[in-house]
Amino acid sequence: MKRLFELLRNKYFLAVMAFGIWMLFFDRNDMLSQFEYRTEVKKLQEEKDFYLKETASVKKDLSEIDSNLNTAEKFAREKYFMKKDNEDVFVLVKPEKKKQ
């Protein structure tokens, strides 16, 4: 008990404790802020990965369209439901199952 009392009276220990408490809770870059920053970075990294995959997919589609006219026609029919003047297009949609 006496040792603890001496430790609490030590000015260096008090200065380090005050500095530590200030850095953990009151500073602009406290622990809560650091956690929020890491969460934001993780979310942005996931978005970056998603958009890189989408960009690669679009580049692949673009190279296929540029290489062959039949591929361009197939792409336009499947993705944008385009048709020739003398054709009819029927879009079939699967009904969703009702949740009970």
Backbone as CSV, one residue per row, in Angstrom:
resi,resn,N_x,N_y,N_z,CA_x,CA_y,CA_z,C_x,C_y,C_z
1,MET,0.821,-1.190,0.000,0.000,0.000,0.000,0.866,1.257,0.000
2,LYS,1.936,1.193,0.761,2.834,2.335,0.830,3.519,2.557,-0.519
3,ARG,3.868,1.452,-1.178,4.522,1.541,-2.492,3.578,2.183,-3.516
4,LEU,2.295,1.828,-3.481,1.309,2.422,-4.385,1.165,3.919,-4.112
5,PHE,1.155,4.293,-2.863,1.042,5.706,-2.505,2.256,6.490,-3.002
6,GLU,3.445,5.886,-2.905,4.658,6.540,-3.402,4.604,6.665,-4.928
7,LEU,4.077,5.639,-5.572,3.969,5.667,-7.030,3.019,6.776,-7.479
8,LEU,1.918,6.956,-6.754,0.953,7.992,-7.124,1.478,9.397,-6.845
9,ARG,2.442,9.532,-5.961,3.026,10.836,-5.678,4.165,11.166,-6.629
10,ASN,4.622,10.209,-7.406,5.737,10.421,-8.325,5.258,11.290,-9.487
11,LYS,5.936,12.429,-9.699,5.493,13.371,-10.737,5.668,12.809,-12.144
12,TYR,6.657,11.968,-12.366,6.858,11.376,-13.686,5.752,10.366,-14.006
13,PHE,5.399,9.571,-13.015,4.307,8.612,-13.204,2.997,9.343,-13.492
14,LEU,2.750,10.415,-12.739,1.525,11.193,-12.959,1.516,11.844,-14.347
15,ALA,2.681,12.329,-14.784,2.761,12.946,-16.109,2.496,11.917,-17.208
16,VAL,3.072,10.725,-17.066,2.863,9.667,-18.057,1.402,9.230,-18.057
17,MET,0.816,9.083,-16.893,-0.598,8.691,-16.808,-1.505,9.753,-17.427
18,ALA,-1.232,11.025,-17.128,-2.040,12.101,-17.698,-1.906,12.118,-19.226
19,PHE,-0.671,11.945,-19.716,-0.441,11.905,-21.156,-1.175,10.723,-21.788
20,GLY,-1.094,9.555,-21.153,-1.767,8.368,-21.678,-3.279,8.525,-21.731
21,ILE,-3.849,9.059,-20.675,-5.302,9.280,-20.646,-5.703,10.299,-21.705
22,TRP,-4.899,11.344,-21.835,-5.195,12.368,-22.849,-5.170,11.747,-24.248
23,MET,-4.154,10.929,-24.544,-4.026,10.331,-25.873,-5.107,9.284,-26.140
24,LEU,-5.553,8.583,-25.110,-6.548,7.541,-25.313,-7.958,8.090,-25.489
25,PHE,-8.288,9.182,-24.819,-9.686,9.611,-24.794,-9.945,11.017,-25.334
26,PHE,-9.024,11.946,-25.165,-9.332,13.340,-25.476,-8.646,13.882,-26.719
27,ASP,-7.649,13.216,-27.224,-6.919,13.706,-28.382,-7.764,13.576,-29.641
28,ARG,-7.389,14.320,-30.670,-8.113,14.261,-31.939,-8.029,12.864,-32.558
29,ASN,-6.960,12.164,-32.315,-6.759,10.810,-32.848,-6.872,9.765,-31.741
30,ASP,-7.928,9.845,-30.967,-8.102,8.914,-29.856,-8.458,7.514,-30.366
31,MET,-8.616,6.586,-29.447,-8.849,5.186,-29.823,-10.148,5.008,-30.606
32,LEU,-11.194,5.691,-30.226,-12.467,5.575,-30.933,-12.340,6.062,-32.374
33,SER,-11.643,7.175,-32.540,-11.434,7.693,-33.901,-10.618,6.717,-34.738
34,GLN,-9.599,6.128,-34.144,-8.774,5.165,-34.869,-9.601,3.961,-35.308
35,PHE,-10.477,3.490,-34.440,-11.350,2.368,-34.792,-12.266,2.748,-35.950
36,GLU,-12.839,3.950,-35.902,-13.716,4.404,-36.989,-12.940,4.546,-38.290
37,TYR,-11.710,5.059,-38.215,-10.892,5.200,-39.417,-10.585,3.840,-40.030
38,ARG,-10.257,2.851,-39.195,-9.952,1.522,-39.710,-11.184,0.883,-40.345
39,THR,-12.346,1.098,-39.744,-13.587,0.575,-40.312,-13.855,1.209,-41.672
40,GLU,-13.646,2.514,-41.752,-13.862,3.228,-43.013,-12.879,2.747,-44.078
41,VAL,-11.630,2.544,-43.717,-10.625,2.069,-44.672,-10.991,0.683,-45.178
42,LYS,-11.462,-0.174,-44.283,-11.853,-1.527,-44.687,-13.028,-1.473,-45.667
43,LYS,-14.008,-0.623,-45.378,-15.161,-0.487,-46.265,-14.728,0.043,-47.632
44,LEU,-13.866,1.040,-47.642,-13.397,1.608,-48.904,-12.553,0.604,-49.688
45,GLN,-11.793,-0.228,-48.997,-11.009,-1.261,-49.681,-11.925,-2.282,-50.344
46,GLU,-13.004,-2.658,-49.658,-13.967,-3.588,-50.252,-14.628,-2.978,-51.481
47,GLU,-14.968,-1.687,-51.407,-15.546,-1.013,-52.569,-14.552,-0.959,-53.713
48,LYS,-13.299,-0.695,-53.399,-12.259,-0.641,-54.427,-12.136,-1.990,-55.122
49,ASP,-12.107,-3.076,-54.342,-12.016,-4.415,-54.925,-13.221,-4.710,-55.819
50,PHE,-14.418,-4.323,-55.359,-15.623,-4.542,-56.152,-15.530,-3.802,-57.485
51,TYR,-15.123,-2.529,-57.434,-15.065,-1.753,-58.669,-13.940,-2.217,-59.591
52,LEU,-12.855,-2.722,-59.037,-11.808,-3.286,-59.899,-12.311,-4.519,-60.636
53,LYS,-13.081,-5.372,-59.943,-13.657,-6.552,-60.591,-14.654,-6.134,-61.675
54,GLU,-15.486,-5.152,-61.365,-16.463,-4.682,-62.352,-15.760,-4.075,-63.566
55,THR,-14.704,-3.323,-63.335,-13.951,-2.724,-64.438,-13.341,-3.804,-65.320
56,ALA,-12.798,-4.839,-64.702,-12.225,-5.939,-65.484,-13.307,-6.634,-66.303
57,SER,-14.482,-6.818,-65.715,-15.584,-7.456,-66.437,-16.028,-6.612,-67.632
58,VAL,-16.133,-5.315,-67.425,-16.559,-4.426,-68.505,-15.505,-4.376,-69.604
59,LYS,-14.231,-4.354,-69.230,-13.165,-4.356,-70.239,-13.195,-5.640,-71.061
60,LYS,-13.477,-6.758,-70.395,-13.573,-8.040,-71.105,-14.732,-8.003,-72.094
61,ASP,-15.895,-7.514,-71.641,-17.050,-7.399,-72.539,-16.745,-6.478,-73.714
62,LEU,-16.076,-5.376,-73.442,-15.747,-4.418,-74.495,-14.807,-5.035,-75.521
63,SER,-13.830,-5.791,-75.060,-12.912,-6.422,-76.022,-13.638,-7.472,-76.853
64,GLU,-14.600,-8.191,-76.250,-15.385,-9.165,-77.017,-16.266,-8.469,-78.041
65,ILE,-16.856,-7.351,-77.678,-17.729,-6.620,-78.605,-16.926,-6.060,-79.765
66,ASP,-15.740,-5.522,-79.468,-14.907,-4.949,-80.528,-14.377,-6.011,-81.482
67,SER,-14.215,-7.236,-81.018,-13.591,-8.260,-81.848,-14.557,-8.903,-82.838
68,ASN,-15.868,-8.956,-82.531,-16.779,-9.707,-83.369,-18.141,-9.014,-83.403
69,LEU,-18.707,-8.835,-84.599,-20.002,-8.174,-84.749,-21.128,-9.035,-84.191
70,ASN,-21.044,-10.358,-84.357,-22.075,-11.233,-83.813,-22.120,-11.157,-82.286
71,THR,-20.971,-11.009,-81.686,-20.913,-10.865,-80.231,-21.565,-9.562,-79.806
72,ALA,-21.356,-8.497,-80.580,-21.969,-7.205,-80.270,-23.490,-7.309,-80.355
73,GLU,-23.999,-8.000,-81.363,-25.445,-8.172,-81.498,-26.002,-8.991,-80.331
74,LYS,-25.320,-10.069,-79.984,-25.752,-10.906,-78.863,-25.757,-10.104,-77.569
75,PHE,-24.727,-9.306,-77.351,-24.631,-8.484,-76.142,-25.780,-7.477,-76.069
76,ALA,-26.075,-6.819,-77.199,-27.154,-5.828,-77.229,-28.511,-6.490,-76.973
77,ARG,-28.711,-7.668,-77.505,-29.989,-8.362,-77.301,-30.151,-8.821,-75.851
78,GLU,-29.090,-9.352,-75.254,-29.192,-9.895,-73.900,-29.218,-8.812,-72.830
79,LYS,-28.365,-7.823,-72.957,-28.235,-6.826,-71.899,-29.244,-5.686,-72.010
80,TYR,-29.521,-5.258,-73.220,-30.369,-4.074,-73.421,-31.699,-4.386,-74.091
81,PHE,-31.992,-5.651,-74.330,-33.261,-6.095,-74.920,-33.555,-5.408,-76.249
82,MET,-32.533,-5.217,-77.061,-32.724,-4.611,-78.376,-33.235,-5.678,-79.338
83,LYS,-33.936,-5.210,-80.392,-34.500,-6.151,-81.334,-34.476,-5.546,-82.727
84,LYS,-34.682,-6.410,-83.716,-34.814,-5.951,-85.089,-36.247,-5.492,-85.301
85,ASP,-36.498,-4.784,-86.383,-37.826,-4.215,-86.633,-38.912,-5.277,-86.764
86,ASN,-38.603,-6.420,-87.329,-39.630,-7.425,-87.566,-39.679,-8.491,-86.464
87,GLU,-39.132,-8.219,-85.276,-39.108,-9.191,-84.196,-39.905,-8.689,-82.990
88,ASP,-40.355,-9.634,-82.201,-40.972,-9.329,-80.914,-40.079,-9.902,-79.822
89,VAL,-39.990,-9.186,-78.716,-39.158,-9.636,-77.602,-40.065,-9.925,-76.423
90,PHE,-39.907,-11.095,-75.855,-40.656,-11.476,-74.663,-39.665,-11.634,-73.512
91,VAL,-39.904,-10.923,-72.441,-39.047,-11.007,-71.266,-39.781,-11.819,-70.228
92,LEU,-39.179,-12.933,-69.821,-39.789,-13.806,-68.822,-39.152,-13.535,-67.468
93,VAL,-39.999,-13.270,-66.501,-39.523,-13.004,-65.146,-40.043,-14.097,-64.239
94,LYS,-39.159,-14.713,-63.468,-39.568,-15.762,-62.538,-40.289,-15.128,-61.357
95,PRO,-41.439,-15.663,-60.977,-42.133,-15.103,-59.811,-41.366,-15.432,-58.538
96,GLU,-41.357,-14.482,-57.605,-40.673,-14.702,-56.330,-41.558,-15.548,-55.418
97,LYS,-40.902,-16.376,-54.644,-41.649,-17.189,-53.697,-42.066,-16.320,-52.518
98,LYS,-43.302,-16.533,-52.082,-43.799,-15.780,-50.930,-43.250,-16.370,-49.647
99,LYS,-42.777,-15.507,-48.768,-42.285,-15.959,-47.465,-43.445,-16.022,-46.497
100,GLN,-43.520,-17.128,-45.795,-44.630,-17.302,-44.847,-44.151,-17.244,-43.434
